């Protein structure tokens, strides 16, 4: 078997992806659309590019990429955040997901490709790309912003929704026609989800003892084998390989070795994930884009409008300013790996072939528009919500003035005993113990307030808008 030509072409494609990725970083473009674009260029359906590559040659490696993407998603799932603020997350994140799902499903019915296709389209348009959102929060230095905890909380809830949604979609796409067979598959999927969530919640210590090993090589083989094996278990149970990988990642993320697993898993995810996105691009046919241009354009406009309005709902629920709500909505506009995963599942189930170019073009457009919106959301918020910003700044100014007056009162109270002796004959050491206690307490309070004010000033430097 001679693979020299294939290896050379594949290596050149990744080098092209590196160059385009470096250029994309200059404008805040994430890596996902770059990999898809390189795959599209090398697609057998794109005759203008000198290199060509077959999707079948990297199909299994791309499946590993899909498994590791969902495994990493489960690994990074924040259980404490989810269970600790479940009600608030359910209110803000749940309402956002519900609105997006309803709008997406109605839009899918309007497209007219079928009811199951409408369900897939609803999932594509309902959730953000956690990988892109996390990267943008770090690159744009938004981690200290007031809206960021709400954004991260919504991402956590979306991870849970993805797990449940994939389980349901896998049953719906499974080809079962009998109501009893469908009900049985849903029960099996539900039991699998509950069992794995329970193991992650209460079995962390037990799992830690099972996976304990000092050898890094064997440790890597262990968690990679578990991810692939549970992907197979999920497929056999009818809940998809993706959800199986997510759930074992969730369990391993609850162990004491989470940080160590992430250290080895993230580079693997990046490499194999690149194969997944590249392979999806290879499957795209530019000649089919014309049939989905109008649906994609409508989907993009709907996503931007609904999520922008949803950002104001998030701001209202979490008591944020309208400008902070705009920041949150801009961060959550991204669409990425989940839409492509759904398109892959739909293709395997034999649904309408137009779902693949729809998902590819939709993700390409949104993953380009959304980072640009996120990069300029603070400027746009400052221009659109000036009155609200002045109100917030006025409130903070009043708070600082009140704190200053309190500080003056504390100083006067702390020095009252010293002023009782205008001639200065009393030594500090001779003050009554109660007076010394009041003085020390007042000094401590002043120091604490000064530190708090210093922290607030530091935050304003990091985020000048607020």
N, C-alpha and C positions, 0 to 999 in steps of 0.2 A: 504494500500500500504506500503510494507516494503522496505525501501531503504538503510538499514544499510550496507549491503555488498557493494553496489555501492558507497556510500559515503566514506566508509573506503578505497576502492581501489583508488578512485579519490584523496583522501587526501594523500595517500601514494605516488601516482604518482607525485603530486606537491612537496612533500618533496624530492623525488628523483631528480626532476627538480631543486630544490634549491641546493642540494649537487653538482650535475653536473654543474650547473651554476657557483657556487663558484670556482670549479676546472677550468672551462672554462675561467674565468676571469684572471687566472694566465697566460694564453697564449694569452689573448686578444680576446677570442672567444665570439661573441655576443650571446644573449639569444635565438634567433629564431631557430637556428639548434638544440639547447639543447631541447627545447620544442618539436620540431618535432621528435627528436630521442627518447624521452620518450614516445611519442605517438606511434611511430613505435614499440617500445619494448612491449607496452601493447596492440598492435593490435591483433585481433583474428587470423590474418594470421601469427603471429610470435609465434611459439609453444615453443621456448626455454625459454621464460620468464614466471615465475610462475603466474603473474597477467594478467588479461585480462579485457578489457573494450570495450563496444560497442559505435561506433561513434554516433548512433542515440540518445543515452542518453544525449548527450551534444550538439546536433545539433543547437537548438535555441540559446543557450548561445554562441556558436561559431559564429552565425550570428550577435549577439550583438557585439562580438569582431571585426568582419569585419567592422561593421558600425562605431564603435568607432575609429578603426584605420584610416579610411578615414575621419571621422569627425575631428580627431586631426590633420591630414594632412592639411585639409582646415583651421583649426583654426590657425595653425602656418605659414600659407602662408603669405609671406612678400609682400604686395601690393606695398609699396613704392619702394622696390628694383626692383620689376618687371616693374612697369611703369616708374621709374626713369632712368633705364638703359636698356630699351627695345631693342634698336638696338644692343648694345654689346652682350646682352644675346641671341638675335636671331641669331647673327653671330656665336658665340662660342658654345652655347648650342644647337641651331637649327641644325647646321652642324653635331654635334656629334650624336644627335638623328636620323637625316636623314640617316647617314652612318650606324648606328647600325640597323635601321629598314630595310634598303635595304639588308644588309648582312644577317640579321636574316630571312627575308622573302625568300631570295634565298636559304638559308640553309634549311628552312622549306619545300620548294618545293623539295629539294634534298632528304629529309627524306622520302617523298612520302606518307604522311598520308592524304593529301587532301589540297585544297586551303584555306579553313577556318582554318584548323589546322595550316597551314603555317603562317597565319595572327596572330594567338595566339602565336606561337613560336617566331615570330618577336617581339611582345610586351614583352614577357618574357625576351628576351635577350637584349632589347634596353635600359631599364631604371635601375637606381641604387635604392638601398633601402635607402631612406632618413633617416629612423630611425637608421640604422647601421652606415651610413656615419656621422651623427651628433654625435653619441656616440664615434666613433673613433676619430673625430676631438678633442673632449674634453679629452678623455682618453690619447691620444698621445700628447696633448698640442700643437696642430697645429693651434689654432685659430689665433695666431699672425703671421703666415706665409704669405708670399706674394701671394701664390696661393690660399689661402683659400677663399677670396672674389669671385674668379672665380668659385670655387667648389660650394659655397653656391648659387651663381647666377644660375648655371646650374641646381641645385636641384630645385630651384623655377620654372624654365622653364619646368622641367620634371613634376612638379606637374600640370601645365596647360596642358601639353601634355597628362598626364594620364586622366584628366577630359575629354578632347576631344576624346581621343582614346577609353575610356570606353563607351562613348556615341555611337560612331560609331560601335564598336564591339557588343554592346548589340543589335543594330538594325540588324547587319549582322547575329547574332546568333538567332534572334527572330523567324526564321522560315518563314518569309515573302518571297513569290515567285514573287508577282506582282511588277514590277518596280515602279508603282504609290504608292503602299503601303510602299515600302522601302523609296521612296522619302518623303512621308508624315511623316514617323517615324523620318527620319533625320531632317526634318524641325522642328518637335516638340522638338527633342533633342536640336537642335541649339537654338531655342527660349528659352528653359528652361535654357540653359547655359548662354546665353546673359543676360536674365532677372536677374538671380542670381548674375552674375558678376557685373551688373549695380547697383543692390541693395547693394552689398558689397562696391562698389566704392563711391556711392553718398548717400546711405541711412543709414549710420552708426548711425547718431544722432537719427533718427526716431526709428530704431530697439533698440537702447539703452533705449529709453523711454518705449518701449513695454515690454522689458525683465527685467526692473528694479524691484528688490525686495531685501529686507535686510535679509530675512530669508535664511540661507545657505541650509537648507534641501529642501525648496520649490524651491530655485534657482537650485539646483542639479537636482531635478525632472523635472524642466522646460527644461533645455538644453538637458537632456537625452531623454525626450519625443520628443523634436524637432528633435533630431538626428534620432530617430527611425521612427518618422512620415515622415520625408522627405526621409528616406530610402524607406519607403513604397510608397511615391509619385513617386520617381524615378523609382521604379519597375513597378508601374502602367503606367507610361509614356513610358516605354520601354527603359529607359536609365540605368537600374540597381539600386539596393539599395545602392551600394557603391558610385556612383556618386551623388545621392541625399544627402547622409550623408556628402560627401565632400563639396558640395555647401552650405549647411546650416552652416557647420563649417566655410567656407569662409566668410559668412555674419556675423556670430557672432564674428569672429576674427576682424572685422572692427569696432566693438563697443568699448565703453569705459570699458567694463567688460571683455575684452579678458584675462587679467591676472588672474582675479578671476575665470573665467571658466577653464583656464588651471590648476589652483590650484586643482580643484576638478576632472577635466576630465582625467588628466594624470594617476592618480592611477587606475581609472576605466578602462582606455585603457590598462594599463599593465596587469591587472587581466583578463579582458575579451579577450584581445589579446592573452594571454597565452592559453586560451581555444580554440581560433581559430587555433593556430599553433599545439596545442596538438591534436585537432580533425583532422587536415590535416594529421598528422602522423598516427593517428588511421586508416585512410582510405588507407594508403599505404600497398601494398602487396610485401614483399621482393622477392617473386617468379616471379614477373613481371619485376624486375630490369634487368634481363638478356636480355630482348628484347629491352631495351633502353640504354644499356651500351655504344654502339658505338655512337649513336646520342648524348648522354650526353658528352662523351669524346670529340667529335668534337666541340660541342657547347662551352665547357669550353675553349678549345684551341682558337677557334675563338674569344670568348669574351676577353680573355687575350691579344691576338695579336692586335685586332682592337682597344681596349680601350687604350693599351699602345701607339700605334701610334697616336690615337686620343688625348692623353695627350700632345704630341708634337705639334699637331695642336692648342690645347688650349693655350699652351705656346707661340706659334708664334702670335696668334691673340691678346693675352693679354700682349704681350711684357714681358714674363717671361723667365727665363733661362731653358735650357733642364732639369736640375735636378728638378726644380720646376714643370715642366710639368710631370715628372715621379711621383712626389709626388701626383699631382692632379689625374693622371690616376690610381694610386694605391688606392686612396680613393674611386674612382668611380667604381671600379671593383665589388663592392658588389651587389648581387642580393638577394631579399628577399620577402617581403610581396606581392608586386604587381604581381610577377610571380605566387604565390600561389592563389591570388585572380582570376587571369585569368584562372588558372586550375580549380578552383571551378566553374566559370561561364561556362567553356567549358564542364565540367561534367554535369551540369544542362541542357545544350543545347543538350546533347546526342552526342557530338563529339567523336573522337577516344579515347578509354579508356586509351591508352598509354600516353596521355598527362599528366595524374596525376602522374604516377611514373617518367616520364621525368622531370616534374617541381620539384617534391620532391627531386630527386637525384641531379638535377642541382643546386637547391638552397642550399642543404646540402654541396655539394662540393665547390661552390663559396663562401658561407658564412664562410667556414673554410680557404680556400686559400687566399681570399682577405684580411682579417685582418693581416695575416702573411706577405703578401706583403706590406701592408701599414706600418706595424711596422718596416720593414727593408728598406723602399724606400729611406730614407735619406742616409743610408750607401751605398746603391746601386748607388744612384745618385752621391755621392762623388767619388766612384770608376770609374764609367763610364764616367763622364763628368768633369774630373780633369782640362782639359785645359780651359773649359768654366768657371769653378769655379775660376781658377787663373785669368782669364780675368776680371771677375766681381770684385774680390778682388782687382785687380790692379786699376780698375776704381774707386772703393770706396777709395782706398789709395790716389789716385790723388786728389779726391774730398776733402778728409780730409786735404791734404797738401795745396790745394788752399784755403780752409777755414782758415787754420792756418796763411797763408800769409796775407789774408784779415784782420784777427784779429790783426796781428802786425801793419798793415797799419792803422787800426782804432785807435789802442792805440797811435801810433805816432801822428795821427791827433788830437786826444783828448788831448794830452799833449803838443801840439805845443805852446799853449799860455803860459803854465807854463815854458817851456824851453826858452821862449823869455826873461825871467828875470833870468839870470844865478846866480845872487847873492841872489835870494830868498827873495827879499824885498817886492814883491807883495803878499798880502794875497789872499787866494782863494776867499774870499768874495768880493774882489775888482776887480775881473775879469769882463770884459765886459759882459753884459747879453747874447749877441750872442755867446760868447765863452763858457759861462756856458751851454747854450742850446746845443752846439755841443758836449760838454763833456758828458752831460746827455744822449743825443741820442746815442753816441758811446757806452757808458756803457750799455745802454739798449740792443743794438744790440749784444754786447759781451755776456750778460747774456742769451739772447734768443738762440744764437748759442751754448753756453755751455749746455743749457738744451736740445737742439736738439741732440747734440753729445752724451749726457748722455742717451737719449732715444734710440739712435741707438746702443749704447753699451749694453743697457738692452735687446734689441731685439736679439743681437748676442749671449747673454748668454742663452736666451731661445731657440735659434735655431742655434747651433754652426756651422752648415754647411754653413750658409750664413753670 
